[in-house]
Amino acid sequence: MFGDMDMMGMMNKLKETQEKVEATKERLKTVMIDEQSQDGLLKVTVTATREVKSISIADELLEDKEQLEDYLILTINKAITRATEVQDAELGAVAKGGMPDIPGLDMFK
């Protein structure tokens, strides 16, 4: 199907791409995504790898436990969604750019 040279070249390309993916994953740990409730009373910061780094809660939210819980769920989920989009876009670009054109090889799709 492929000559020995082609196979070696593809394997090297795959290894290189894998290393780039790992480096990108490490970098994404340092990419901060800020999200807040519509009224700005709750702020959440997560990394692009979906780790919560900080939560800031306005004093008035502390008086209503139910509202605070709703705000936390909504805002953290929005932040996680954005983080996932950033991560998918970054990793997708690295993987796509480094993949040899092999029919039937769809491991990064």
N, C-alpha and C positions, 0 to 999 in steps of 0.2 A: 504493500500500500504506500508506504513512505520509504525513501532511501534513508540510510543510516545518518547521513548528515542532517537531513530534514528533522529526523526524530531527535537528534542531539540538540539542534537549534530550538526545537519546540520545548524540550524539557528545560533547557536553560531559560527560555522565555517564561515558562510556567513558574520556575523557581524564583526568578526575578520579580514576577508579578506577586507571588505569595509574600515575598519580603516587603514589597511596596504596600501590600494590604496590611501586613502587621505593623509597619511604620505608621500608616494612616490611622489604624486603630489606636495606637499609642497617642498620636496627635489629637485625636478626637476626644480623648480623656481631658484635654486642656481647653477644648472649645466650650465656652459658656453660653448658655441660652437663657435669656431672661423672659419670663412670662408674668403677666399680672391679671388680676380680675379687672372687669370693665371699669369699675370705679377706682381702681388703683389701691384699694385697701389691703390687698394681699399680693405679695410678690414672691415668686419662686425662681430660683436659679438652678438649672441642671446642666450637666455636661452633655456633650453630643453622644456619650455612651450611656445616657439616661440615669446618671447618678445624681441624686438631689444634693446640692451643695449649700443652699441656704433658703430659708423661708422667713419672710418678714410680714408680720401681722399688725395691722392698725389696732389701736386700743379699742375702738368702738366694736370691732368684731368679737372681742373677748366677752362681750356681754350677751352674745347670742350663740350658744354652742352649736345649734343646728345649722345656722347660717354659716358659721365658721367651717363646719365639716363640709357643707356643700361647696363653699369657696375652695377649700383645699382640694377636694376631689376634682372639680372642674379645672382649676388652674394647673394642678400637677399633671392631669391628663393632657391638657393643651401643651404643656412644656414637653412631656414625653413624646407626643405626636410630632412636634417640631424637631426634637432631638433625633427621632427615628428617621424623619425625612432628610435631615442633614447627613446623618450617618449613611443612609442608603445611597444618597447622591454621591457622597465622597467615595465610598467603597465601590460603588458601581462604576464610577469614572475610572478609578485605578484598575479595577478588574477588566473592564472593557478595553481600555487602552493597552493592556498587557497581554491579552489573550491571543494566542495564535488562531488563525482561521481554520478550525478543524470542524468539518461537518458533524453534527450530532453531539458536539461538546457544548452543553448549555449549563455548566455547573454554576455560573454566576448570574443566571437570569432569574 
